[in-house]
Amino acid sequence: MFQTLRERAGLTQAGLAKLIPSKRSFGNINQTSISDWERGITQPELTIPQTKALCRALGVKLEELPDDFGPRWRSQPDLSPGDEEE
């Protein structure tokens, strides 16, 4: 879903990365981070300014961002310890 939002915005992974500031006071995140999010290798840990920049870049509201950013996270059941699937 995240990749679809990026593609709809007409952005490459590198192009999107250039629009999201780094947590440091200079630079931007890198293309590898975007790739890792899309492949489910990592989930983003974004600051509020980074999240706002991501939403602006993708042309979406916060609630339109997926709760999970990659296939690895979708394949795991959303259960708390002690919960059972019915």
N, CA, C and O of each residue as an XYZ file, in Angstrom:
344
protein
N       0.822     -1.192      0.000
C       0.000      0.000      0.000
C       0.875      1.269      0.000
O       0.589      2.218     -0.730
N       1.919      1.281      0.804
C       2.787      2.451      0.863
C       3.428      2.709     -0.499
O       3.496      3.851     -0.953
N       3.893      1.654     -1.142
C       4.499      1.804     -2.467
C       3.487      2.382     -3.450
O       3.836      3.221     -4.281
N       2.243      1.942     -3.361
C       1.193      2.451     -4.241
C       0.993      3.948     -4.037
O       0.848      4.690     -5.009
N       0.982      4.401     -2.783
C       0.841      5.833     -2.503
C       1.997      6.621     -3.113
O       1.798      7.687     -3.696
N       3.198      6.084     -2.972
C       4.378      6.763     -3.535
C       4.274      6.848     -5.052
O       4.530      7.897     -5.642
N       3.897      5.740     -5.677
C       3.797      5.717     -7.137
C       2.687      6.643     -7.633
O       2.847      7.308     -8.656
N       1.557      6.690     -6.913
C       0.471      7.604     -7.287
C       0.915      9.058     -7.221
O       0.449      9.897     -7.992
N       1.818      9.348     -6.295
C       2.345     10.710     -6.160
C       3.391     11.015     -7.234
O       3.884     12.139     -7.327
N       3.726     10.004     -8.046
C       4.692     10.196     -9.122
C       6.122     10.317     -8.634
O       6.951     10.974     -9.264
N       6.408      9.676     -7.505
C       7.738      9.783     -6.903
C       8.497      8.465     -6.963
O       7.920      7.389     -6.810
N       9.782      8.569     -7.185
C      10.660      7.411     -7.014
C      10.988      7.304     -5.528
O      10.689      8.212     -4.752
N      11.600      6.199     -5.141
C      12.041      6.072     -3.753
C      13.026      7.183     -3.408
O      12.930      7.795     -2.344
N      13.963      7.441     -4.299
C      14.965      8.487     -4.054
C      14.316      9.867     -4.000
O      14.692     10.706     -3.182
N      13.345     10.095     -4.872
C      12.649     11.381     -4.884
C      11.883     11.628     -3.599
O      11.892     12.740     -3.070
N      11.221     10.600     -3.096
C      10.495     10.731     -1.834
C      11.462     10.964     -0.685
O      11.215     11.802      0.182
N      12.548     10.232     -0.679
C      13.536     10.379      0.399
C      14.046     11.815      0.493
O      14.289     12.316      1.591
N      14.206     12.471     -0.640
C      14.705     13.854     -0.651
C      13.721     14.833     -0.025
O      14.103     15.943      0.347
N      12.457     14.431      0.095
C      11.426     15.322      0.627
C      11.187     15.144      2.123
O      10.414     15.891      2.722
N      11.848     14.155      2.729
C      11.655     13.886      4.155
C      12.938     14.222      4.898
O      13.975     13.604      4.658
N      12.878     15.198      5.798
C      14.096     15.600      6.508
C      14.612     14.503      7.433
O      13.848     13.686      7.945
N      15.909     14.508      7.628
C      16.545     13.587      8.565
C      16.190     14.001      9.986
O      15.799     15.143     10.227
N      16.327     13.074     10.923
C      16.127     13.422     12.332
C      17.222     14.362     12.806
O      17.033     15.122     13.756
N      18.365     14.306     12.142
C      19.433     15.258     12.440
C      19.040     16.614     11.881
O      18.056     16.716     11.148
N      19.762     17.620     12.201
C      19.388     18.976     11.786
C      19.747     19.283     10.335
O      19.524     20.399      9.868
N      20.297     18.314      9.625
C      20.670     18.550      8.229
C      20.373     17.307      7.406
O      20.317     16.196      7.934
N      20.186     17.506      6.112
C      20.008     16.382      5.197
C      18.608     15.797      5.212
O      17.690     16.325      5.838
N      18.480     14.691      4.503
C      17.208     13.985      4.368
C      17.436     12.510      4.637
O      18.574     12.054      4.741
N      16.335     11.764      4.748
C      16.495     10.320      4.877
C      17.010      9.787      3.544
O      17.074     10.533      2.567
N      17.375      8.524      3.492
C      17.934      7.992      2.248
C      16.972      7.030      1.555
O      15.997      6.568      2.148
N      17.263      6.744      0.309
C      16.426      5.869     -0.511
C      16.341      4.477      0.080
O      15.310      3.817     -0.053
N      17.389      4.018      0.724
C      17.385      2.683      1.327
C      16.296      2.569      2.386
O      15.659      1.523      2.507
N      16.078      3.623      3.146
C      15.016      3.609      4.158
C      13.653      3.401      3.511
O      12.856      2.593      3.989
N      13.381      4.122      2.432
C      12.105      3.978      1.724
C      11.962      2.551      1.205
O      10.902      1.943      1.352
N      13.004      2.020      0.610
C      12.988      0.653      0.095
C      12.716     -0.349      1.213
O      11.917     -1.270      1.046
N      13.376     -0.170      2.341
C      13.178     -1.075      3.480
C      11.744     -1.017      3.998
O      11.187     -2.047      4.375
N      11.138      0.171      4.024
C       9.741      0.283      4.456
C       8.835     -0.480      3.501
O       7.949     -1.217      3.932
N       9.059     -0.303      2.209
C       8.201     -0.939      1.209
C       8.332     -2.456      1.223
O       7.361     -3.163      0.955
N       9.506     -2.956      1.529
C       9.730     -4.405      1.548
C       9.435     -5.019      2.907
O       9.534     -6.236      3.070
N       9.077     -4.198      3.879
C       8.738     -4.724      5.198
C       9.935     -5.097      6.036
O       9.795     -5.808      7.032
N      11.099     -4.637      5.659
C      12.305     -4.944      6.428
C      12.328     -4.127      7.710
O      12.710     -4.630      8.767
N      11.920     -2.872      7.617
C      11.794     -2.015      8.800
C      10.495     -1.240      8.707
O       9.926     -1.084      7.626
N      10.036     -0.762      9.838
C       8.916      0.166      9.867
C       9.477      1.535     10.198
O      10.432      1.649     10.966
N       8.889      2.573      9.623
C       9.418      3.906      9.885
C       9.210      4.329     11.331
O       8.182      4.031     11.940
N      10.182      5.015     11.860
C      10.078      5.642     13.173
C      10.284      7.128     12.923
O      11.383      7.660     13.083
N       9.200      7.782     12.525
C       9.278      9.164     12.076
C       8.909     10.143     13.181
O       8.068      9.856     14.033
N       9.548     11.292     13.149
C       9.167     12.390     14.030
C       7.906     13.042     13.457
O       7.498     12.729     12.338
N       7.303     13.931     14.209
C       6.121     14.638     13.706
C       6.464     15.449     12.455
O       5.727     15.369     11.472
N       7.558     16.232     12.448
C       7.889     16.956     11.208
C       8.128     16.023     10.016
O       7.754     16.354      8.890
N       8.739     14.875     10.251
C       8.961     13.925      9.160
C       7.637     13.364      8.656
O       7.447     13.208      7.450
N       6.724     13.060      9.569
C       5.421     12.522      9.186
C       4.639     13.548      8.374
O       3.993     13.202      7.385
N       4.698     14.807      8.793
C       4.033     15.866      8.027
C       4.629     15.968      6.625
O       3.898     16.105      5.644
N       5.944     15.901      6.532
C       6.611     15.969      5.225
C       6.214     14.786      4.351
O       6.000     14.945      3.149
N       6.116     13.604      4.945
C       5.707     12.411      4.205
C       4.296     12.588      3.660
O       4.040     12.301      2.490
N       3.383     13.056      4.500
C       2.006     13.267      4.055
C       1.936     14.298      2.931
O       1.223     14.096      1.948
N       2.666     15.395      3.070
C       2.689     16.421      2.012
C       3.229     15.840      0.706
O       2.665     16.073     -0.363
N       4.313     15.091      0.798
C       4.942     14.522     -0.398
C       4.007     13.551     -1.113
O       3.958     13.516     -2.343
N       3.267     12.765     -0.333
C       2.371     11.770     -0.920
C       1.004     12.350     -1.261
O       0.217     11.716     -1.964
N       0.720     13.554     -0.766
C      -0.581     14.167     -1.018
C      -1.708     13.472     -0.289
O      -2.815     13.351     -0.813
N      -1.425     13.007      0.934
C      -2.430     12.294      1.721
C      -2.540     12.902      3.115
O      -1.659     13.636      3.564
N      -3.646     12.578      3.788
C      -3.819     12.939      5.191
C      -3.205     11.834      6.035
O      -3.011     10.714      5.563
N      -2.906     12.153      7.273
C      -2.281     11.182      8.176
C      -3.060      9.873      8.228
O      -2.464      8.797      8.181
N      -4.379      9.953      8.325
C      -5.185      8.733      8.443
C      -5.179      7.891      7.172
O      -5.617      6.740      7.194
N      -4.696      8.440      6.077
C      -4.606      7.677      4.833
C      -3.320      6.861      4.731
O      -3.208      5.988      3.870
N      -2.351      7.138      5.601
C      -1.130      6.329      5.606
C      -1.466      4.935      6.119
O      -2.297      4.793      7.015
N      -0.843      3.919      5.573
C      -1.110      2.564      6.062
C      -0.579      2.385      7.482
O       0.423      2.989      7.865
N      -1.260      1.551      8.249
C      -0.786      1.239      9.599
C       0.452      0.361      9.548
O       1.275      0.375     10.463
N       0.574     -0.397      8.480
C       1.757     -1.232      8.288
C       2.373     -0.851      6.950
O       1.658     -0.530      6.001
N       3.678     -0.886      6.877
C       4.359     -0.376      5.698
C       4.935     -1.461      4.811
O       5.538     -1.137      3.788
N       4.783     -2.714      5.145
C       5.370     -3.728      4.289
C       4.764     -5.093      4.509
O       4.055     -5.306      5.493
N       5.033     -6.029      3.605
C       4.432     -7.356      3.658
C       4.773     -8.135      4.917
O       3.950     -8.914      5.399
N       5.974     -7.940      5.461
C       6.346     -8.687      6.663
C       5.390     -8.372      7.808
O       5.008     -9.264      8.564
N       5.009     -7.119      7.935
C       4.139     -6.715      9.039
C       2.715     -7.188      8.806
O       2.009     -7.480      9.772
N       2.269     -7.274      7.563
C       0.914     -7.726      7.265
C       0.745     -9.213      7.528
O      -0.360     -9.672      7.818
N       1.834     -9.967      7.429
C       1.714    -11.415      7.559
C       1.644    -11.870      9.009
O       1.341    -13.032      9.278
N       1.920    -10.975      9.939
C       1.885    -11.347     11.342
C       0.534    -10.977     11.931
O       0.055     -9.863     11.716
N      -0.092    -11.888     12.672
C      -1.382    -11.561     13.280
C      -1.225    -10.454     14.310
O      -0.199    -10.356     14.983
N      -2.247     -9.627     14.426
C      -2.240     -8.513     15.371
C      -2.862     -8.978     16.685
O      -3.990     -8.611     17.016
N      -2.114     -9.790     17.425
C      -2.606    -10.339     18.682
C      -1.715     -9.906     19.829
O      -0.493     -9.834     19.697
N      -2.334     -9.623     20.937
C      -1.577     -9.345     22.150
C      -1.228    -10.669     22.805
O      -1.881    -11.676     22.532
N      -0.206    -10.695     23.669
C       0.111    -11.942     24.367
C      -1.116    -12.458     25.106
O      -1.798    -11.708     25.804
N      -1.381    -13.722     24.943
C      -2.523    -14.338     25.605
C      -3.776    -14.355     24.747
O      -4.715    -15.088     25.058
N      -3.820    -13.570     23.678
C      -4.969    -13.575     22.774
C      -4.902    -14.814     21.896
O      -3.823    -15.329     21.602
N      -6.053    -15.277     21.489
C      -6.104    -16.415     20.582
C      -6.921    -16.028     19.374
O      -7.872    -15.252     19.474
N      -6.544    -16.575     18.221
C      -7.339    -16.345     17.020
C      -8.590    -17.184     17.103
O      -8.570    -18.309     17.602
N      -9.680    -16.624     16.607
C     -10.934    -17.377     16.606
C     -11.260    -17.847     15.226
O     -12.283    -18.501     15.021
